[in-house]
Amino acid sequence: MRFNKTVLTAIIPIVVIIVYSLLFHVNPIDVITSTSPFLIVLFFLTYVASVGIISVRDMLITRLSYSTVFKARLLGNAVGLIIPGLAGPDLTRSVVYSLNDRGKLVEYFSLAIYEAFYDVVTISLMFILLFPLFFSPLAIPFLLVTLANIAGWGGGFAYVYIFSEKTNRLESFIFSNFRQAKNLAYYYSLAKRVIKNKLTPKEMFIYYIISGTGYVVQSIPILFLIHEFNLILAVYVFMLYLSAELIPIPAGAGFAEYSLSIFLTPANVVRVRIFTLLSVLIGFIYINEIKLEELKKEFKNLKVDGSVSKG
């Protein structure tokens, strides 16, 4: 019997938490039952509040209603636990965005990638800026991860900005000689134009501020788990955790536990993992907003030829 790949990826974070708990002699049930109701509620409230703040940025980018982008982000984050990368949260948000205008799916997918740019770069910049204040050699791997993400995303968007109106020789060669690239050419050109129109300094500054504010709010529960009541340290620990989740593994399994272990006790590592994952799972309450078959179809298209439907 063939084991469903989606089920496998969904249980990876759970298995890793169990293995971590066994290694460090932590009982996850005791961790859950010993957590104060105040802290449990705080995990959920700060997550929803963070999504609510970042959704303001998404609303400004997409020009869609706040309720649409809020639902899209909650659901996209939940799907991202199972399918990391562009094919998970970003594609999910674009499908939700295009529910009332199927012909704009390609444009919305481009905008969803543009949103992801701010998520990744904001997390990376916040971590790098705070890294010298709380230096630990154990965190150096995540410094390299964040630097690589800034270089990759920053370089990619700089390239799009410079070459948005034309196709250079390398692009022409790729689109002419590789089958999958030929299928991607239309979407790639459209994406460059859509993103270029959004790359203005004033808007970018506003989007970074909104994004950063959202992540600071989500860091608040960490205040009650670190050795001192220090908001800056709490933000750094949470950015360290989110940096681990930039690694394309479902929910950053393994790397997330390692990152949290640098500053938290094993019991608090398990506590953060359990309640942050449960908080993200609430996004599935909006799963009926989209047709699962449609999302599977677009995911298959993306895997096969790098495309999404034109509508």
C-alpha positions in Angstrom: 0.0 0.0 0.0 1.4 3.4 -1.0 1.8 5.7 1.9 0.4 9.2 1.3 3.2 11.7 1.0 1.0 14.5 2.5 0.4 12.4 5.6 4.1 11.6 5.8 5.1 15.3 5.7 2.3 16.2 8.2 3.6 13.7 10.8 7.3 14.6 10.5 7.1 17.6 13.0 5.2 15.4 15.4 7.7 12.6 15.2 10.6 15.0 15.7 8.9 16.5 18.8 8.5 13.0 20.2 12.1 12.1 19.5 13.3 15.3 21.0 11.2 14.7 24.1 12.6 11.2 24.5 16.2 12.4 24.1 15.8 15.1 26.8 13.4 13.2 29.0 10.5 15.5 28.6 6.9 14.3 28.8 4.8 16.3 26.2 1.6 15.6 28.1 3.0 17.0 31.3 4.2 20.0 29.3 0.7 20.7 28.0 -1.1 20.2 31.3 1.4 22.2 33.2 1.2 25.2 30.9 -0.9 28.0 32.4 -4.2 28.8 30.6 -2.9 32.4 30.3 0.1 31.4 28.3 -1.9 29.0 26.1 -4.4 31.8 25.3 -1.5 34.1 24.7 0.1 31.8 22.1 -3.1 31.7 20.1 -4.0 35.4 20.5 -0.6 36.7 19.6 -0.5 34.4 16.5 -3.9 35.7 15.3 -2.9 39.3 16.1 0.3 38.8 14.1 -1.5 37.4 11.2 -4.0 40.3 11.5 -1.2 42.9 11.4 0.6 41.3 8.5 -2.7 40.9 6.6 -2.8 44.8 6.5 0.4 44.6 4.4 -1.1 41.9 2.2 -4.2 44.0 1.7 -2.1 47.0 0.6 -0.2 44.8 -1.9 -3.1 42.9 -3.4 -5.8 45.6 -3.1 -8.2 42.9 -1.9 -10.5 43.1 1.1 -9.0 42.6 4.5 -11.2 39.6 5.3 -10.0 37.9 2.1 -6.3 38.3 2.8 -6.7 37.5 6.5 -8.3 34.1 5.6 -5.8 33.5 2.9 -2.8 34.0 5.3 -4.3 31.9 8.0 -5.0 29.1 5.6 -1.7 29.5 3.7 0.3 29.3 6.9 -1.6 26.1 7.9 -0.9 24.5 4.5 2.7 25.5 4.8 3.1 23.1 7.7 2.6 20.3 5.2 3.9 21.8 2.0 6.8 24.2 2.6 8.0 26.7 0.0 6.2 28.5 -2.8 3.9 25.5 -3.6 2.4 25.6 -0.1 1.5 28.9 1.6 2.1 31.2 -1.4 0.1 29.1 -3.9 -2.7 28.6 -1.3 -3.0 32.4 -0.8 -3.1 33.0 -4.5 -5.9 30.5 -5.0 -7.9 32.2 -2.2 -7.2 35.6 -3.7 -8.5 34.5 -7.1 -11.7 32.8 -5.9 -13.8 35.7 -7.4 -11.6 36.3 -10.4 -10.0 33.0 -11.6 -8.4 34.8 -14.5 -6.0 36.6 -12.2 -4.5 33.5 -10.5 -1.1 34.1 -12.2 -1.0 37.8 -11.1 -2.0 36.8 -7.5 0.6 34.1 -7.4 3.2 36.7 -8.3 1.9 39.0 -5.5 1.9 36.1 -3.0 5.6 35.6 -3.8 6.1 39.3 -3.3 4.5 39.0 0.1 6.8 36.1 0.9 9.7 38.3 0.1 8.8 40.6 3.0 8.2 37.7 5.3 11.6 36.1 4.6 13.7 39.3 4.5 12.1 40.8 7.6 12.7 37.7 9.7 16.3 37.5 8.3 17.1 41.2 8.9 15.6 41.2 12.5 17.7 38.1 13.3 20.9 39.5 11.9 20.5 42.9 13.6 20.0 41.2 17.0 22.6 38.5 16.5 25.6 40.5 17.9 23.6 41.4 21.1 23.0 37.7 22.0 25.9 36.0 20.2 26.2 32.3 20.5 28.3 30.1 18.2 25.4 27.6 18.2 23.3 30.2 16.3 25.9 30.7 13.5 24.2 28.1 11.1 21.1 30.2 11.2 23.1 33.4 10.6 24.3 31.7 7.4 20.7 30.6 6.5 19.4 34.2 6.9 22.3 35.7 5.0 21.7 33.2 2.2 18.0 34.1 2.1 18.7 37.8 2.0 21.2 37.3 -0.8 18.9 35.0 -2.7 15.6 37.0 -2.4 17.3 40.4 -2.5 19.3 39.4 -5.6 16.3 37.9 -7.3 14.1 41.0 -6.7 16.9 43.3 -7.7 17.3 41.3 -11.0 13.5 41.5 -11.6 13.6 45.3 -11.0 16.4 45.8 -13.5 15.2 43.4 -16.2 11.4 43.7 -15.8 10.8 45.1 -19.2 13.2 42.9 -21.2 14.5 39.4 -21.6 18.3 39.0 -21.5 20.4 36.5 -23.4 20.5 34.0 -20.6 16.7 34.0 -20.2 16.2 33.7 -24.0 18.5 30.8 -24.1 16.8 29.0 -21.2 13.3 29.6 -22.6 14.3 28.5 -26.1 16.1 25.3 -25.1 14.3 23.7 -22.1 10.8 22.4 -22.3 9.8 23.2 -18.8 11.2 26.7 -19.2 9.1 27.3 -22.3 6.0 26.6 -20.2 7.2 29.0 -17.6 8.1 31.9 -19.9 4.6 33.5 -19.8 4.3 33.4 -16.0 7.8 34.6 -15.5 7.4 37.7 -17.7 4.1 38.5 -16.1 5.5 38.0 -12.6 8.4 40.4 -13.4 6.0 43.1 -14.5 3.6 42.7 -11.5 6.4 42.8 -9.0 8.3 45.7 -10.6 5.2 47.8 -10.2 5.2 47.2 -6.5 8.9 47.9 -5.9 8.8 51.5 -4.7 11.0 52.6 -1.7 8.1 54.2 0.3 5.9 51.1 0.0 8.7 48.8 0.7 9.6 50.7 3.9 5.9 50.5 5.1 5.7 46.8 4.3 8.9 46.1 6.3 7.5 48.1 9.3 4.2 46.2 9.2 5.9 42.9 8.9 8.3 43.5 11.7 5.5 44.7 14.0 3.6 41.5 13.3 6.6 39.3 14.3 7.3 41.3 17.4 3.7 40.7 18.6 4.0 37.0 18.0 7.2 37.0 20.1 5.4 38.0 23.3 4.8 34.5 24.7 8.5 33.9 24.7 8.8 36.6 27.3 7.4 34.2 29.9 9.7 31.3 29.0 13.2 32.9 28.9 15.4 33.4 31.9 14.8 37.2 32.0 11.8 39.4 31.2 13.5 41.0 28.1 11.4 41.8 25.1 14.4 42.2 22.8 15.8 38.8 23.8 12.3 37.3 23.3 12.1 38.8 19.8 15.6 37.4 19.1 14.7 33.9 20.3 11.6 34.0 18.2 13.5 35.3 15.1 16.0 32.5 15.7 13.1 30.0 15.7 11.6 31.5 12.5 15.0 31.5 10.8 15.1 27.7 11.4 11.7 27.5 9.7 13.1 29.1 6.6 14.8 25.8 5.9 12.5 24.0 3.5 11.5 21.1 5.8 7.9 20.7 7.0 7.6 23.2 10.0 11.4 23.3 10.2 11.3 20.0 12.0 14.6 19.3 13.9 16.1 22.6 13.1 13.4 24.5 15.0 14.0 22.4 18.1 17.7 23.0 17.8 17.3 26.8 17.5 15.0 27.0 20.5 17.4 24.8 22.6 20.0 27.5 22.5 18.1 29.7 24.9 15.2 27.6 26.3 15.0 24.6 28.5 14.0 21.3 26.8 10.5 21.5 28.4 10.0 25.1 27.1 11.3 24.0 23.6 8.5 21.4 23.5 6.0 23.9 24.9 6.8 26.5 22.2 6.7 23.9 19.4 3.4 22.4 20.5 1.5 25.6 20.9 3.0 27.5 17.9 2.1 24.5 15.7 -1.4 24.3 17.2 -1.9 28.0 16.7 -1.0 27.7 13.0 -3.4 24.8 12.6 -6.4 27.0 13.3 -6.0 28.2 9.7 -7.6 25.0 8.5 -11.0 26.3 9.7 -11.0 28.1 6.3 -10.2 25.0 4.2 -13.7 25.0 2.8 -13.0 28.4 1.3 -11.2 26.6 -1.5 -11.7 23.4 -3.5 -9.0 21.0 -2.4 -9.0 19.4 -5.9 -8.2 22.8 -7.4 -5.3 23.4 -5.0 -4.0 19.9 -5.8 -4.3 20.6 -9.5 -2.3 23.8 -9.2 0.3 22.1 -7.0 0.7 19.4 -9.6 1.0 22.0 -12.4 3.7 23.8 -10.4 5.6 20.5 -9.9 5.3 19.3 -13.5 6.1 22.4 -15.5 6.5 25.3 -13.1 3.1 26.9 -14.1 -0.2 27.8 -12.6 -3.4 28.0 -14.6 -4.2 31.2 -16.5 -7.9 30.9 -15.5 
